[in-house]
Amino acid sequence: MTHRTEFEDYPDEEWVDDEDDDDVEWMVCPACHQDVHEDTQQCPHCGDWITPTYPKRPTRQLAGAIIVLLLIIALVALTIR
């Protein structure tokens, strides 16, 4: 049995070692903690899918609590006058 590398699948393609390229953005795979390109969708080391993490939006509960708090502040301000 012959061991093949992933680059042997594309013999016409020229492989470029871009690990020293300063323009490449890196991130850490959340599953195996290996460095991967920032724009990769699947980790080449462990195969886990990498989903971008976005800041969570405030939930409806938090928005409702803020509205109630503002109403209480407004009522207090009106009763003090």
N, C-alpha and C positions, 0 to 999 in steps of 0.2 A: 504494500500500500504506500503510495507516494503522498507526502504532505504537500499540499498546495497552499499558497498564500493568496490573500484576497486580490493581489495585484496581478497574479497570473491569469485571472479571469479576463483581463483586458490587456492583451499583449501589445496592442497598437498604441495604447495610451502611455504617455511618458509620466512616470511617477515623480512628483516633486516633493521634496522634504520641506514642508513649510513650518516646522516646529520653531524655527528661528525667525520667522516672519513676524515683525512687530505689529502688522496690521491685523493679524488674526486675533479675534476675541475668544477667550477661553472661559469655560464654566466647569463646575464640578457636577458629575452625575450624582443625583440624589440616592441612587441605589448602591453603586459600587464605589463612589467617591473618587473616580478617576477623572482626569482632565479630558474634556471633549470640546469640540468646536461649539461656539455659542449658537450657531444656526442649525446644529444637528437635531434630528427628530428622534433618532434611536441611538443609544449608546453602542459604540463599536466594541466595547469591552464586555459588557454583560448582556446586551440586547434589550435592556429595559427601555421603554418609551419615555422620552423626556418631554414633559409638558411645561410650557412657560408658566411662570408664576406671575400673576398680576396682583397688584394691591387690591385687597377686598373692598368692595363698596360697603358703605354703612347699610346695615340691615334695616328692614322696616321697623323692627322693634326699637332700634337706636334712634331712627328718625322720629318715631312716635314719642319717645321719651324726651327728645329735644323740644318738640312742639309743645308738649305738656309743660315742660319746665319754663319755656318762654311765656306761655299763657299764665302760669302762676306768677312769674315775675311781673307781667303786665298788670295783673289784678292787684298785686301788692302795691305796685307803683300808683295805681289809680286810687286805692283806699288811703294812701298816705296824704294825698293832696287835700 
